[in-house]
Amino acid sequence: MKNGTVAFDAADVAANRDAASLGYVLFFLPLLSCGNSRLGRFCANQGLLLSLCYLAARVILRSFRWLFLFGFLYDFAVTLVGLAALALGIYMAVQLRKYGRVTQLPYVGKYTLIR
């Protein structure tokens, strides 16, 4: 691993790049289309971790909702977190699809939930 990128077999990347890249945004798609691929499982795991981080951020924001003086500030914060998670997923998918670079999520990407 170098600079957040992970090395995979070139044949696996070439064969499953398109389906696996969708896993960063919708984690279950690579499990359905290329479940036997190591790359597909990795990207599905990263997408699941990204989704769980988004849900955790929503729960944390929800628990501090009383701090927001107006409802629109809470809605703005939730929307901002959602857009950031979506942008990160799309960025990682583009890195894989266009450049063939498999990247890990910062901080939580080292954990494995899908084997």
C-alpha positions as CSV (number, residue, x, y, z in Angstrom):
1,M,0.0,0.0,0.0
2,K,1.4,3.4,-1.0
3,N,-0.4,6.7,-0.4
4,G,-3.7,5.0,0.3
5,T,-3.6,2.9,-2.8
6,V,-3.8,-0.9,-2.6
7,A,-2.2,-3.4,-5.1
8,F,-4.4,-6.0,-6.8
9,D,-3.8,-8.5,-9.5
10,A,-3.9,-6.7,-12.9
11,A,-6.2,-9.3,-14.4
12,D,-8.7,-8.9,-11.6
13,V,-8.6,-5.1,-12.0
14,A,-9.1,-5.3,-15.7
15,A,-11.9,-7.8,-15.5
16,N,-13.9,-6.3,-12.6
17,R,-13.0,-2.6,-12.7
18,D,-16.4,-1.4,-13.8
19,A,-18.6,-3.4,-11.4
20,A,-16.2,-2.9,-8.5
21,S,-16.1,0.8,-8.9
22,L,-19.8,1.0,-8.3
23,G,-19.2,-0.6,-4.9
24,Y,-17.8,2.7,-3.5
25,V,-21.3,4.2,-3.9
26,L,-23.6,1.2,-3.6
27,F,-21.7,-1.5,-1.7
28,F,-23.9,-4.4,-2.6
29,L,-23.5,-4.2,-6.4
30,P,-20.0,-5.8,-6.6
31,L,-21.2,-8.6,-4.3
32,L,-23.9,-9.4,-6.8
33,S,-21.9,-9.0,-10.0
34,C,-18.4,-10.1,-9.1
35,G,-18.6,-11.7,-5.6
36,N,-15.7,-14.0,-6.2
37,S,-13.3,-11.2,-7.1
38,R,-11.0,-9.9,-4.4
39,L,-11.3,-6.4,-5.9
40,G,-15.1,-6.6,-5.8
41,R,-15.1,-7.6,-2.2
42,F,-12.6,-4.9,-1.3
43,C,-14.6,-2.2,-3.0
44,A,-17.9,-3.5,-1.4
45,N,-16.2,-3.3,2.0
46,Q,-15.0,0.2,1.4
47,G,-18.5,1.2,0.3
48,L,-20.1,-0.4,3.4
49,L,-17.6,1.4,5.6
50,L,-18.4,4.7,3.9
51,S,-22.1,4.1,4.4
52,L,-21.6,3.2,8.1
53,C,-19.6,6.4,8.6
54,Y,-22.3,8.4,7.0
55,L,-24.9,6.8,9.3
56,A,-22.8,7.4,12.4
57,A,-22.4,11.1,11.4
58,R,-26.1,11.4,11.1
59,V,-26.7,9.8,14.5
60,I,-24.2,12.1,16.1
61,L,-25.7,15.2,14.4
62,R,-29.2,14.0,15.5
63,S,-28.1,13.7,19.1
64,F,-26.8,17.3,19.0
65,R,-29.8,18.6,17.2
66,W,-30.8,20.7,20.2
67,L,-27.7,22.7,19.7
68,F,-28.8,24.0,16.3
69,L,-30.9,27.1,16.9
70,F,-32.9,26.7,13.7
71,G,-33.9,23.6,11.9
72,F,-32.4,24.6,8.7
73,L,-28.9,24.6,10.2
74,Y,-29.4,20.9,11.1
75,D,-30.7,20.2,7.7
76,F,-27.7,22.0,6.1
77,A,-25.3,20.0,8.2
78,V,-26.9,16.7,7.3
79,T,-27.0,17.6,3.7
80,L,-23.3,18.7,3.8
81,V,-22.3,15.4,5.4
82,G,-24.3,13.4,2.8
83,L,-22.8,15.3,-0.1
84,A,-19.3,14.8,1.3
85,A,-19.8,11.1,1.6
86,L,-21.2,10.9,-1.9
87,A,-18.4,13.0,-3.3
88,L,-15.8,10.8,-1.6
89,G,-17.4,7.6,-3.0
90,I,-17.6,9.1,-6.5
91,Y,-13.9,10.2,-6.3
92,M,-12.8,6.8,-5.3
93,A,-14.9,5.2,-8.1
94,V,-13.4,7.5,-10.7
95,Q,-9.9,6.7,-9.4
96,L,-10.5,3.0,-10.0
97,R,-12.4,3.3,-13.2
98,K,-10.3,5.8,-15.0
99,Y,-6.8,5.3,-13.6
100,G,-7.0,1.8,-12.2
101,R,-6.0,3.0,-8.7
102,V,-7.7,1.2,-5.9
103,T,-7.8,3.6,-2.9
104,Q,-8.7,3.1,0.7
105,L,-10.9,5.3,2.8
106,P,-8.9,7.5,5.1
107,Y,-8.8,6.4,8.7
108,V,-11.4,3.6,8.5
109,G,-10.4,1.9,5.3
110,K,-8.1,-0.6,7.1
111,Y,-11.1,-2.4,8.7
112,T,-12.6,-5.4,7.0
113,L,-16.3,-6.2,7.4
114,I,-16.8,-8.1,4.2
115,R,-14.3,-11.0,3.6
